[in-house]
Amino acid sequence: MELNNLTAISPVDGRYRRQVAFLDNYFSEFALIKYRVITEIEYFLFLSDKRFFKLTAKAKQQLREVAENFSLENAQQIKEIESVTNHDVKAVEYFLKEQLEKVGAAEATEWIHFGLTSQDINNTSIPLSWKHCMEQEYLPAIINLRQSLQQLATDWKEIPMLARTHGQPASPTRLGKEFMVFVERLTNQVELFSYIPYAAKFGGATGNFNAHHIAFPKKDWIALGNEFVEEILGLQRMQFTTQIEHYDNLAAHLDAIKRINNILIDLCRDIWTYISMDYFKQKVKKGEVGSSAMPHKVNPIDFENAEGNLGMANALLEHLSAKLPISRLQRDLTDSTVLRNLGTPVAHTIIALTSLTKGLGKLVLNEAKLKADLENNWAVVAEAIQTVLRRENFPKPYEALKELTRGKSAITKADIHAFIGTLKVSADVKKELKAITPHNYTGVVAAY
């Protein structure tokens, strides 16, 4: 069968294709070839600027246009060369040599890929595409989601809610603050993510500039390599490598995404539970159905979809981060095939973020249910009462409240007030205690 959205094996390229098609720009075979071409051209022009050879301004401009206008047809040309060479990076080299001949710079062809091994190109191209995706797609998506959560936290800042610890009624909280928990967690993890450099390897066959140094022993190749990678490409060159970059920083990025995904799984499950408790209704879209058999249902499918995709992403991120930093001696090839899957967990994560954002936009607060739950759980003010009694040096207040409330099927306002009436404390303290309700016993939180 011809490959299309219906015949694709992976749902990333099938069912969910529309949501993640833009990731082609970073993780497709076309993107990998394009970034290799960009890196090779930038290195070639860098050598020219450093006066290793002469190149006319016109030829430089025409070569830059090859990178800027790189097309699917160009990529196909490189794949056809690869079918002969059986080497993907060498095919890029030959393609660029052909381009030099076309722009009248045939005498400079041997400066393409000068002194390099394939991994000098792969381990700059891949982190460059990764950096662009993280900065232009992934991080903005996470930050936008965080802003959505912060807006909901602001909207629901004053809404009291029964907390549940171990699934049991606990000291009341405020709904907005519970959303701020996730805002803070995401903020912290994005900040940690931003500290991790985008690392690259660039140093010849085994990382020592052997070929470069033997050809030009008086050149400071370490300084030149640093300048090219850091000033031209905007990456951080690792100083001591084998044939490949050691991937420790990439693994740190992957682990950071995994941690963020775990936070979002936690969020999905909490909201799913709140929906099941009827704290939230969901906006209904005309024409949609919630169940094939039960017409009344509005299922929390956006949060379920997000949770599932986040789990898929994390399974792949776990393997990538565990495997990539491990390579036998100066290099084995296991990183190559694994790296080709780098876009898949990003795609599942983006699908999840889309679903989660959609789900948040459908939430409708059912404030009456939150109030009813608080009213039905007067036992939660026991903590407040016993703490005030401790302040008043009342004997064994915890034990007194435990006897009143623990294991009882229902404690009402009347029960609490009757208990307060029996206490041997001042009238002012009794008044203070009777003013405490499940609705106002919500503590204080930092400003937001």
ZAGUKE-424101 format. One record per residue: z, x, y of N, C-alpha, C in turn. Coordinates in steps of 0.02 Angstrom, whole numbers, padded with zeros to 5 digits, always signed. Each point is the difference from the previous one (the first is absolute). Example, Ala and Ser with C-alpha at 12.3 -4.5 7.8 and 13.67 -1.06 7.14 Angstrom:
BEGIN
+00390+00660-00284+00000-00045+00059+00000+00045+00060/-00036-00018+00053+00003+00042+00059+00037-00039+00055/
This chain:
BEGIN
+00000+00042-00060+00000-00042+00060+00000+00044+00062/-00030-00026+00052+00000+00036+00063+00069-00004+00031/+00021+00056+00031+00067+00002+00030+00002-00041+00063/+00047-00048+00002+00014-00038+00061+00072-00023-00003/+00020-00042+00047+00070-00021+00003+00023-00036-00063/-00046-00033-00034+00017-00037-00060+00000+00043-00063/-00037+00054+00000-00004+00042-00060+00042+00063+00004/+00030+00013+00058+00042+00060+00008+00060-00003-00047/+00016+00057-00030+00057+00003-00046+00066-00003+00038/+00003+00036+00055+00062+00001+00040-00001-00057+00050/+00056-00037+00007+00003-00054+00051-00006+00027+00071/+00016+00065+00009-00007+00030+00066-00073-00002+00022/-00046+00010-00047-00072-00003+00016-00031-00067-00019/+00041-00046-00024-00024-00066-00019+00032-00054+00041/+00051-00031-00027+00033-00058+00032+00023+00015+00071/+00028+00060+00012+00029+00016+00064-00045+00043+00044/-00063+00006-00019-00046+00045+00034-00001-00013+00076/-00003-00062+00019-00007-00017+00071+00059+00027+00041/+00059+00002-00030+00060+00021+00037+00004+00075+00010/-00033+00038-00043+00009+00073+00002-00066+00038+00005/-00054-00034+00016-00066+00034+00003+00000+00057+00051/+00040-00005+00052+00002+00052+00051+00027+00066-00027/+00035-00002-00056+00026+00063-00029-00056+00043-00029/-00060-00029-00007-00059+00040-00020-00008+00061+00045/+00019-00009+00063-00009+00054+00049+00042+00061-00014/+00050-00007-00045+00046+00055-00013+00002+00022-00073/-00012-00047-00047+00014+00015-00070-00058-00009-00048/-00057-00022+00023-00057-00009-00045-00032+00067-00015/-00045+00000-00048-00039+00061-00014-00041+00020+00061/-00026-00050+00034-00037+00013+00062+00045+00035+00051/+00061-00026+00008+00046+00030+00049+00017+00072-00018/+00012+00013-00064+00016+00068-00021-00057+00047+00016/-00061-00021-00015-00059+00041+00016-00006+00011+00075/+00010-00054+00038-00006+00005+00073+00052+00049+00029/+00062-00005-00022+00051+00045+00025-00013+00072-00021/-00030+00010-00059-00019+00068-00020-00054+00027+00047/-00048-00042+00016-00054+00020+00046+00029+00018+00068/+00045-00042+00025+00032+00013+00065+00036+00067-00001/+00039+00012-00053+00038+00062-00004-00045+00061-00005/-00052-00004-00042-00046+00056-00006-00035+00015+00066/-00020-00052+00035-00034+00010+00064+00048+00029+00052/+00061-00026+00003+00049+00026+00048+00015+00074-00014/+00004+00019-00063+00013+00070-00017-00059+00044+00019/-00060-00025-00015-00062+00037+00017-00004+00011+00076/+00014-00052+00039-00002+00007+00073+00057+00044+00025/+00056-00003-00033+00057+00043+00018-00019+00074-00007/-00033+00017-00056-00022+00069-00010-00051+00021+00053/-00043-00047+00018-00048+00015+00053+00035+00012+00066/+00049-00042+00016+00037+00009+00063+00038+00066+00001/+00020+00023-00059+00036+00064-00005-00049+00059-00005/-00064-00014+00010-00053+00051+00004-00012+00039-00064/+00009-00034-00056-00020+00031-00063-00077-00001-00005/-00030-00051+00031-00073-00005+00002-00019-00041+00061/-00063+00001+00016-00025-00036+00059-00031-00067-00022/+00013-00049+00042-00029-00066-00012-00015-00032+00068/-00059-00027+00008-00019-00028+00064+00040-00063+00014/+00007-00016+00063+00037-00060+00020-00033-00063-00029/-00068+00002-00004-00036-00057-00027+00015-00009-00074/+00002+00056-00036+00014-00004-00072+00072-00025-00011/+00046+00022+00042+00069-00024-00006+00005-00075+00010/-00035-00024+00051+00001-00072+00015-00031-00040-00057/-00056+00025-00026-00034-00035-00054+00044-00002-00063/+00037+00054-00011+00044+00002-00059+00058-00048+00009/+00027-00003+00060+00054-00048+00013-00025-00072-00011/-00061-00012+00017-00029-00067-00010-00006-00018-00073/-00009+00051-00043-00001-00012-00072+00067-00029-00023/+00054+00029+00026+00067-00025-00017+00013-00069+00031/-00017-00007+00063+00014-00062+00036-00041-00059-00028/-00060+00014-00022-00045-00054-00024-00007+00000-00075/+00048+00030-00035-00005+00005-00072-00004-00070-00031/-00048-00009-00044-00015-00067-00026+00005-00003-00076/-00004-00061-00026-00002-00009-00072-00060+00034-00031/-00055+00001+00037-00060+00034-00025+00012+00075-00006/+00036+00029+00049+00018+00070-00004+00044+00014-00060/+00049-00044-00010+00045+00008-00057-00038-00004-00066/-00049-00045-00002-00041-00006-00061-00040+00064-00012/-00025+00030+00054-00035+00064-00007+00045+00052-00032/+00062+00002+00022+00048+00049-00027+00015-00016-00073/+00005-00063-00018+00012-00018-00070-00059+00020-00043/-00060-00004+00027-00059+00021-00039+00000+00076-00011/+00023+00037+00051+00006+00072-00008+00054+00015-00052/+00054-00038+00002+00055+00010-00047-00023-00012-00072/-00047-00047-00009-00025-00013-00068-00033+00062-00031/-00022+00046+00044-00030+00063-00023+00054+00055-00005/+00041+00006+00053+00050+00054+00002+00060-00014-00044/+00013-00064-00013+00060-00022-00036+00063+00026+00035/-00004+00005+00067+00057+00023+00040-00004-00035+00068/+00051-00041+00014-00003-00043+00059+00002+00038+00067/+00043+00051+00005+00005+00037+00063-00061+00045+00010/-00025+00030-00053-00060+00041+00005-00059-00043+00024/-00001-00062-00022-00054-00045+00022+00003-00011+00075/+00060-00005+00029+00007-00006+00073-00026+00063+00034/+00016+00058-00028-00024+00063+00028-00076+00001+00002/-00032-00017-00055-00073+00001-00003-00031-00050+00048/+00032-00059+00006-00024-00051+00047+00001+00027+00071/+00055+00034+00019+00005+00026+00068-00048+00057+00012/-00014+00039-00050-00049+00053+00008-00069-00029+00014/-00014-00056-00033-00064-00036+00014-00001-00025+00072/+00057-00024+00024+00004-00025+00069-00011+00057+00050/+00027+00059-00016-00010+00058+00044-00073+00019+00005/-00034-00004-00056-00071+00015+00001-00038-00050+00043/+00022-00062-00001-00033-00052+00039+00011+00010+00075/+00056+00030+00019+00014+00010+00072-00020+00070+00023/-00037+00035-00042-00025+00066+00019+00051+00056-00001/+00049-00007-00044+00052+00052-00003+00007+00027-00072/-00057+00008-00032+00000+00022-00070+00033+00068-00009/-00003+00042+00051+00029+00067-00005+00077-00002-00005/+00030-00057+00015+00073-00005-00001+00027-00036-00062/-00044-00015-00047+00021-00043-00056+00057+00030-00041/+00001+00065-00007+00052+00030-00044+00069+00000+00033/+00005-00022+00062+00066-00008+00031+00031-00068-00015/-00039-00044-00031+00028-00062-00026+00045+00018-00059/+00061-00023+00001+00048+00010-00056+00017+00074-00009/-00003+00037+00055+00011+00073-00005+00070+00017-00023/+00005+00036-00055+00064+00024-00026+00044-00052-00032/-00024-00062-00004+00044-00055-00021-00006-00015-00075/+00051-00032-00025-00003-00033-00065+00001-00076+00013/-00015-00038-00051-00006-00073+00009+00063-00030+00029/+00058+00026-00022+00063-00030+00022+00015+00013+00073/-00032+00051+00031+00008+00008+00072-00030-00059+00036/-00050-00031-00030-00031-00059+00029+00037-00063-00021/+00015-00006-00066+00035-00060-00023+00070-00006+00031/+00035+00056+00003+00070-00002+00024+00005+00003+00076/-00056-00008+00034+00000-00014+00071-00031-00070+00012/-00052-00016-00038-00033-00065+00008+00046-00058-00019/+00033+00007-00057+00043-00055-00024+00060-00010+00046/+00037+00053+00018+00055-00013+00048-00024-00026+00068/-00061+00019+00019-00026-00025+00064-00015-00075-00005/-00031-00022-00054-00013-00071-00009+00066-00038-00008/+00047+00031-00036+00067-00031-00009+00034-00008+00067/-00002+00051+00041+00031-00002+00067-00031-00056+00042/-00065-00004-00001-00034-00051+00040+00020-00070-00024/+00004-00010-00066+00018-00066-00026+00072-00017+00018/+00044+00048-00008+00071-00013+00015+00009-00017+00074/-00033+00038+00044+00010-00010+00072-00038-00060+00028/-00057-00015-00030-00042-00053+00028+00008-00067-00036/+00025+00000-00062+00003-00062-00039+00071-00015-00025/+00027+00045-00040+00063-00015-00034+00059-00006+00048/+00013+00051+00039+00057-00003+00045-00005-00057+00051/-00058-00012+00031-00005-00059+00044+00016-00065-00037/-00021-00006-00063+00014-00061-00038+00075-00009-00011/+00034+00055-00017+00073-00003-00010+00035-00016+00066/-00022+00031+00053+00032-00011+00065-00012-00072+00024/-00059-00027-00013-00014-00070+00018+00045-00048-00040/+00009+00015-00065+00044-00041-00041+00071+00004+00026/+00021+00059+00017+00068+00009+00028+00008-00041+00064/-00051-00001+00042+00003-00039+00062+00005-00075-00015/-00035-00022-00051+00004-00071-00020+00071-00017-00023/+00030+00045-00038+00068-00011-00023+00049+00000+00059/-00012+00044+00047+00044+00004+00059-00006-00064+00042/-00059-00027+00004-00009-00062+00038+00037-00058-00033/-00003-00003-00067+00037-00052-00036+00075+00011+00009/+00021+00063-00002+00071+00015+00011+00023-00024+00068/-00042+00008+00050+00016-00022+00068+00001-00077+00004/-00050-00031-00032-00004-00074+00001+00061-00031-00034/+00027+00032-00051+00054-00028-00041+00066+00037+00012/+00005+00031+00057+00058+00042+00015+00066-00038-00003/+00000-00062+00021+00062-00039+00005+00010-00049-00057/-00040+00006-00053+00004-00048-00055+00052+00025-00051/+00058-00035-00006+00049+00021-00050-00024-00017-00070/+00020+00042-00048-00024-00009-00068+00054+00023-00049/+00008-00037-00054+00047+00021-00052-00028+00063-00034/+00039+00053-00001-00020+00059-00037+00017-00009-00074/-00033+00039-00041+00015-00002-00072+00003+00071-00026/+00058+00019-00024+00007+00065-00032+00014-00013-00074/-00034+00036-00043+00002-00013-00072-00023-00072-00015/-00041-00028+00045-00024-00068-00010+00051-00054+00018/+00058+00021+00024+00054-00048+00015+00008-00007+00075/+00024-00058+00023+00011-00010+00072+00046+00054+00028/-00019+00028+00057+00038+00055+00031+00003-00010+00075/+00034+00045+00034+00009-00006+00072-00066-00014+00035/-00002-00051+00042-00063-00020+00032-00031+00057+00042/-00064-00005+00008-00038+00048+00039-00046-00039+00047/-00047+00034+00029-00051-00034+00041-00069+00018-00028/-00042-00049-00002-00066+00009-00030-00039+00056+00033/+00002+00002+00067-00036+00052+00036+00023+00070-00019/+00066+00008-00008+00026+00066-00019-00024+00021-00069/-00006-00047-00046-00024+00016-00067-00072+00025+00002/-00040-00025+00046-00068+00026+00009+00001+00068+00033/+00049+00011+00044+00006+00065+00032+00019+00055-00050/+00032-00019-00054+00013+00050-00053-00065+00032-00023/-00051-00041-00010-00065+00026-00022-00037+00036+00056/+00008-00024+00061-00030+00035+00057+00027+00071+00004/+00066+00007-00005+00030+00066+00005-00022+00045-00058/-00002-00028-00060-00019+00040-00058-00072+00025+00007/-00045-00043+00022-00069+00021+00010-00006+00051+00055/+00036-00010+00055-00002+00047+00055+00021+00070-00023/+00054+00003-00038+00024+00065-00023-00049+00034-00047/-00031-00038-00043-00047+00030-00048-00066+00021+00033/-00023-00037+00049-00059+00020+00038+00014+00065+00037/+00060+00006+00027+00018+00061+00036+00001+00060-00049/+00029-00010-00059+00000+00053-00050-00071+00019-00020/-00042-00050-00009-00070+00011-00018-00034+00045+00052/+00015-00013+00063-00034+00036+00055+00019+00074+00002/+00055+00018-00032+00021+00070+00000-00040+00042-00050/-00033-00032-00047-00033+00036-00054-00068+00025+00023/-00013+00065-00004-00065+00027+00022-00056-00021-00047/-00061+00000+00026-00059-00009-00041-00025+00069-00019/+00016+00021-00060-00009+00069-00021-00070+00012-00029/-00025+00061+00011-00066+00019-00026+00003+00070-00030/-00046+00013-00045-00009+00067-00028-00067+00026+00024/+00000+00063+00024-00062+00031+00023+00009+00075-00004/-00025+00031-00053+00011+00072-00008-00040+00033-00054/-00055-00031-00020-00041+00032-00051+00021-00017-00071/-00030+00035-00048+00004-00018-00070+00071-00007-00027/+00044+00046+00018+00070-00005-00023+00050+00003+00058/-00024-00016+00059+00045-00007+00058+00013+00062+00040/-00037+00055-00015+00014+00064+00033-00057+00025+00045/-00049-00042+00015-00058+00020+00040-00034+00063-00029/-00003+00004-00067-00029+00059-00032-00070+00015+00024/-00044-00051-00006-00070+00010+00018-00008+00012+00075/+00037-00037+00040-00003+00009+00072+00019+00072+00020/+00056+00022-00028+00027+00066+00018-00046+00057-00023/-00030-00007-00059-00043+00054-00024-00063+00006+00042/-00023-00057+00028-00061+00001+00041+00016+00023+00071/+00057-00021+00028+00019+00018+00068+00073+00021+00002/+00015+00060-00024+00070+00022-00007+00038+00006+00066/-00035+00006+00055+00033+00008+00065+00018-00067+00033/-00024-00053-00028+00014-00067+00027+00069-00024-00023/+00034-00035+00043+00065-00029-00018-00013-00070-00029/-00012-00001-00065-00021-00063-00032+00057-00051-00003/+00060+00024-00002+00056-00047+00000+00002-00038+00066/-00007+00037+00055-00001-00033+00066-00060-00046+00007/-00059+00024-00025-00060-00042+00004+00008-00063-00042/+00028+00008-00060+00010-00059-00043+00048-00049+00032/+00054+00026+00029+00048-00044+00034-00033-00037+00058/-00039+00036+00038-00032-00030+00058-00048-00055-00021/-00040+00014-00051-00049-00050-00022+00035-00063-00025/+00047+00008-00045+00033-00058-00030+00042-00038+00050/+00037+00036+00041+00049-00033+00043-00029-00023+00067/-00045+00040+00030-00027-00020+00065-00065-00039-00005/-00040+00015-00049-00064-00036-00007+00009-00064-00041/+00035+00005-00057+00007-00059-00043+00064-00040+00015/+00049+00031+00032+00062-00037+00015+00046-00008-00059/-00005+00045-00049+00044+00000-00059+00047+00060+00004/+00044+00006-00048+00045+00058-00002-00019+00043-00061/-00019+00063+00014-00021+00043-00054+00060+00030-00035/+00003-00009-00066+00052+00032-00040-00017+00074-00007/+00049+00043+00009-00012+00072+00004-00004+00034-00069/+00034-00029-00049+00001+00031-00067-00020-00052-00051/-00061+00006-00025-00026-00050-00048-00034+00035-00058/-00012-00038-00052-00043+00022-00054-00071-00021+00020/-00041-00019-00049-00067-00023+00018+00003-00069+00033/+00056-00035-00010+00006-00068+00027+00061-00005+00045/+00000-00050+00042+00059-00017+00039+00052-00026-00048/+00064+00014+00013+00050-00019-00050+00021-00073+00002/-00024-00037+00048+00008-00073+00003+00072-00024+00010/+00046+00045+00017+00069-00022+00009+00007-00049+00058/-00035+00014+00055+00004-00045+00057-00036-00066-00013/-00056+00003-00035-00034-00062-00019+00046-00041-00045/+00033+00033-00047+00047-00035-00043+00056-00032+00041/+00022+00034+00052+00051-00028+00043-00026-00062+00036/-00063+00001+00022-00030-00059+00030-00001-00058-00050/-00020+00015-00062-00005-00051-00051+00069-00029-00016/+00050+00043-00004+00068-00024-00011+00025-00042+00058/-00020+00019+00061+00020-00038+00059-00030-00070-00002/-00063-00004-00019-00033-00067-00006+00035-00040-00054/+00018+00033-00055+00034-00035-00054+00067-00028+00024/+00037+00039+00039+00064-00025+00027-00010-00060+00046/-00051+00005+00042-00016-00056+00045-00019-00061-00042/-00039+00010-00053-00019-00055-00044+00061-00031-00033/+00049+00041-00019+00061-00027-00030+00038-00043+00049/+00001+00020+00062+00032-00041+00053-00036-00067+00005/-00066+00002-00003-00038-00062+00006+00007-00045-00062/+00007+00031-00059+00015-00040-00060+00066-00036+00009/+00049+00036+00026+00066-00029+00014-00007-00059+00049/-00041+00009+00051-00012-00053+00049-00033-00060-00033/-00051+00013-00040-00036-00055-00035+00048-00041-00043/+00042+00034-00036+00046-00035-00045+00052-00040+00039/+00024+00028+00055+00048-00037+00041-00031-00063+00028/-00060+00006+00029-00032-00059+00030-00017-00051-00054/-00024+00024-00057-00014-00045-00056+00062-00040-00018/+00057+00034-00001+00063-00033-00017+00020-00050+00054/-00008+00019+00064+00016-00046+00054-00044-00063-00004/-00063+00010-00018-00045-00058-00008+00025-00045-00057/+00021+00032-00055+00024-00039-00058+00065-00037+00018/+00038+00027+00048+00062-00032+00023-00014-00052+00053/-00063-00008+00019-00022-00049+00050+00020+00020+00071/+00017+00065+00011+00013+00023+00068-00065+00003+00040/-00055+00009-00034-00065-00001+00033-00046-00050-00035/-00037-00036+00041-00058-00036-00024-00061+00044+00015/-00058-00019-00026-00060+00038+00012-00055-00045+00029/-00034+00026+00050-00055-00038+00029-00053-00011-00053/-00028-00059+00000-00051-00018-00050-00069+00005+00032/-00045+00033-00035-00069+00004+00023-00041-00054-00035/-00036-00038+00039-00039-00055-00028-00049+00025-00053/+00000-00034-00057-00046+00018-00054+00032+00044-00053/+00055+00034+00017+00032+00043-00050+00044-00041-00046/+00009+00025-00062+00045-00031-00047+00053+00050-00021/+00060-00025-00015+00054+00045-00019+00006+00007-00075/-00020-00051-00037+00004+00001-00072-00058-00040-00028/-00026+00023-00058-00055-00037-00031+00023-00066-00030/+00067-00006-00011+00026-00060-00033+00049-00040+00043/+00033+00033+00047+00052-00033+00039-00019-00002+00074/-00026-00056+00022-00029-00005+00068+00050+00014+00056/+00065-00009-00013+00049+00006+00053+00015+00073+00019/-00019+00047-00042+00023+00069+00008-00037+00039+00055/+00039+00039+00037-00028+00050+00046+00030+00067-00022/-00034+00035-00042+00028+00060-00030+00001+00059+00049/+00049+00044-00005+00004+00059+00044-00047+00055-00024/-00064-00017-00007-00047+00046-00033-00013+00063+00041/+00005-00003+00066-00013+00059+00040+00051+00055-00014/+00063-00020-00009+00053+00048-00014-00004+00025-00072/-00021-00044-00045-00010+00020-00069-00058+00048-00007/-00055-00016+00035-00058+00045-00001+00017+00068+00028/+00037+00000+00056+00020+00063+00031+00044+00040-00047/+00049-00032-00031+00044+00036-00046-00038+00031-00058/-00047-00038-00028-00039+00026-00056-00043+00060+00020/-00032-00004+00057-00043+00055+00023+00041+00061+00020/+00059-00011+00028+00043+00056+00017+00023+00036-00063/+00013-00039-00052+00019+00030-00064-00056+00041-00030/-00061-00026+00003-00058+00037-00024-00009+00065+00039/+00007-00005+00065-00007+00060+00043+00052+00052-00019/+00062-00022-00010+00053+00047-00014-00008+00035-00067/-00027-00036-00050-00013+00032-00064-00049+00058+00007/-00052-00010+00040-00049+00053+00012+00028+00054+00044/+00037-00019+00051+00030+00050+00045+00049+00045-00038/+00036-00030-00047+00047+00039-00040-00037+00054-00040/-00055-00019-00032-00037+00049-00039-00031+00053+00045/-00029-00021+00055-00032+00048+00045+00050+00051+00028/+00058-00025+00022+00048+00046+00030+00033+00045-00052/+00004-00023-00062+00030+00041-00052-00049+00051-00028/-00064-00020-00004-00049+00042-00032-00030+00054+00046/-00018-00020+00060-00040+00044+00043+00032+00068+00014/+00066+00005+00011+00028+00066+00015+00003+00047-00061/-00021-00023-00058+00003+00041-00061-00070+00022-00020/-00010+00066-00004-00065+00027-00021+00012+00065-00038/-00035+00010-00054+00009+00060-00041-00025+00062+00036/+00043+00051+00005-00017+00064+00030-00034-00010+00068/-00058+00032+00010-00031-00003+00066-00042-00063+00010/-00012-00038-00054-00034-00064+00009-00024-00029-00066/+00010-00064-00010-00036-00037-00052-00033-00059+00034/-00039-00038-00037-00042-00051+00030+00031-00070+00001/+00062-00005-00023+00029-00067-00006+00010-00034+00068/+00007+00039+00053+00009-00030+00066-00063-00036+00024/-00058+00025-00022-00063-00026+00026-00010-00074-00017/+00006-00017-00064-00011-00069-00020+00056-00046+00026/+00061+00027+00005+00056-00040+00025-00010-00016+00075/-00022+00050+00038-00009-00010+00072-00052-00053+00015/-00047-00010-00046-00052-00051+00012+00029-00070+00000/+00062-00007-00023+00033-00065-00001+00047-00010+00060/-00002+00046+00047+00046-00002+00056-00005-00065+00040/-00059-00028+00004-00009-00060+00040+00024-00063-00034/+00008+00002-00067+00018-00062-00036+00069-00025+00018/+00053+00042-00001+00065-00027+00021+00002-00020+00074/-00040+00034+00041-00004-00020+00071-00030-00070+00004/-00052-00012-00040-00032-00066+00000+00049-00054-00022/+00036+00011-00054+00049-00050-00022+00054-00010+00053/+00019+00052+00035+00050-00006+00053-00027-00041+00058/-00062+00013+00019-00031-00038+00055-00007-00074-00019/-00020-00013-00062-00004-00070-00024+00068-00033+00006/+00052+00037-00019+00068-00028+00004+00020-00013+00072/-00015+00046+00044+00018-00009+00071-00035-00061+00029/-00063-00010-00020-00037-00059+00024+00033-00064-00024/+00019-00002-00065+00032-00059-00028+00068-00012+00032/+00038+00053+00010+00066-00006+00029-00003-00026+00071/-00047+00027+00039-00008-00023+00069-00021-00074+00001/-00044-00018-00045-00022-00070-00004+00059-00045-00018/+00041+00022-00048+00057-00040-00021+00051-00009+00055/+00013+00054+00038+00048-00005+00055-00024-00051+00052/-00065-00002+00010-00028-00046+00049+00004-00073-00021/+00014-00013-00064+00003-00068-00025+00072-00027-00005/+00049+00044+00015+00070-00022-00007+00019-00050+00055/+00034-00053-00021+00027-00049+00047+00075-00006-00015/+00041+00015+00049+00072-00001-00010+00026-00070-00013/+00039-00008-00052+00033-00064-00016+00074+00007+00019/+00013-00005+00065+00066+00014+00026+00052-00048-00028/-00020-00061-00015+00047-00049-00026+00029+00022-00067/-00041+00032-00041+00024+00024-00065+00049+00058+00009/-00013+00045+00047+00046+00055+00012+00068-00027+00024/-00002-00050+00044+00062-00029+00025+00039-00036-00056/-00038-00033-00044+00033-00036-00055+00034+00048-00047/-00033+00056-00014+00030+00050-00045+00064+00029+00030/-00001+00012+00064+00060+00025+00033+00056-00052-00004/-00017-00062+00014+00051-00053+00001+00029-00011-00070/-00039+00013-00051+00023-00011-00069+00038+00060-00028/+00011+00051+00042+00032+00061-00026+00054+00024+00048/+00049-00043+00012+00055+00018+00044+00044+00056-00029/-00006+00012-00063+00041+00053-00030-00015+00068+00031/-00060+00008+00030-00018+00066+00026+00040+00020+00062/+00037-00048+00030+00042+00020+00057+00067+00027-00023/+00011+00002-00066+00063+00026-00026+00010+00073+00022/-00054+00038+00000+00004+00070+00021+00026+00004+00072/-00028-00043+00043+00019+00000+00070+00074-00018+00009/+00021-00051-00036+00069-00023+00007+00049+00053-00024/-00014+00030-00058+00048+00050-00026+00002+00062+00043/-00057+00016+00034-00001+00059+00044+00043-00012+00062/-00006-00060+00029+00043-00017+00058+00073-00001-00021/+00015-00025-00059+00069-00002-00024+00027+00071-00011/-00043+00045-00022+00021+00070-00007+00021+00027+00069/-00041-00018+00050+00016+00022+00068+00068-00025+00022/+00017-00059-00023+00064-00032+00019+00057+00020-00047/-00013+00047-00045+00051+00024-00048+00026-00056-00045/-00044-00047-00016+00017-00054-00046+00004+00029-00071/+00049-00017-00039+00008+00030-00067-00055-00022-00049/-00031+00048-00030-00050-00010-00053-00052-00053+00017/-00036+00008+00055-00050-00050+00019-00060-00002-00049/-00020+00058-00025-00057+00000-00047+00016-00043-00062/+00060+00011-00026+00020-00037-00060+00004-00075+00013/+00023-00018+00059+00006-00071+00017-00069-00033+00004/-00048+00035+00030-00068-00028+00004-00035+00001-00067/+00015+00051-00041-00029+00003-00067+00022-00061-00040/+00064-00015+00004+00027-00058-00037-00033-00064+00022/-00015-00005+00064-00030-00061+00027-00073-00007-00021/-00038+00055+00000-00073-00006-00003-00033+00024-00064/+00028+00050-00034-00036+00032-00054-00013-00047-00058/-00063-00005-00020-00020-00040-00058-00001-00074+00012/+00016-00023+00059+00000-00072+00014-00072-00025+00009/-00013-00060-00023-00068-00027+00002-00023-00015+00071/+00045-00021+00043-00019-00016+00069+00062+00004+00044/-00007+00038+00053+00052+00004+00051-00028-00029+00064/+00033-00049+00027-00026-00035+00059+00037+00022+00063/-00026-00023+00055+00033+00013+00064+00071-00028-00001/+00007-00059-00030+00066-00031-00004+00049+00043-00040/-00024+00030-00054+00043+00043-00041+00023+00060+00040/-00047+00031+00036+00017+00059+00040+00050-00017+00054/-00012-00055+00035+00044-00019+00055+00069-00021-00026/+00002-00032-00058+00064-00018-00029+00040+00063-00018/-00034+00049-00027+00032+00063-00017+00028+00033+00063/-00041+00002+00053+00022+00031+00063+00063-00036+00025/+00001-00066-00009+00058-00038+00024+00065+00019-00035/-00004+00027-00060+00061+00019-00037+00025+00070+00018/-00040+00038+00036+00017+00070+00014+00057+00005+00051/+00044+00048-00011+00055+00011+00045-00022+00051+00053/-00043-00024+00044-00024+00040+00056+00003-00043+00063/-00013+00031+00057+00005-00037+00063-00056-00051+00006/+00011-00048+00045-00050-00051+00013-00065+00030+00026/+00006+00053+00041-00059+00033+00027-00041+00032-00056/+00034+00030-00048-00037+00031-00056-00032-00054-00043/+00035-00055-00011-00030-00055-00039-00063-00027+00035/+00004-00006+00066-00058-00023+00038-00058+00050-00006/+00019+00063+00003-00052+00053-00007-00033-00005-00068/+00040-00010-00052-00027-00003-00068-00043-00062-00010/+00021-00056+00028-00039-00061-00008-00067+00001+00037/-00004+00047+00048-00064+00006+00037-00054+00038-00040/+00023+00033-00053-00048+00037-00041-00037-00048-00046/-00066+00004+00000-00041-00042-00044-00053+00044-00035/-00030-00024-00053-00054+00038-00031-00059+00011+00047/-00006-00042+00051-00056+00003+00046+00010+00053+00054/+00063+00016+00017+00010+00050+00054+00031+00065-00025/+00016+00002-00064+00029+00062-00028-00058+00047-00022/-00035+00026+00050-00060+00040-00015+00004+00072+00026/+00057+00020+00026+00009+00070+00020-00042+00020+00060/-00011+00065+00006-00040+00027+00055-00048+00051-00030/-00057+00008+00033-00049+00051-00022-00025+00037+00062/-00032+00056-00012-00029+00039+00055-00052-00042+00037/-00009+00016+00064-00049-00036+00040-00071+00014-00025/-00042-00050+00003-00071+00009-00016-00042-00050+00038/
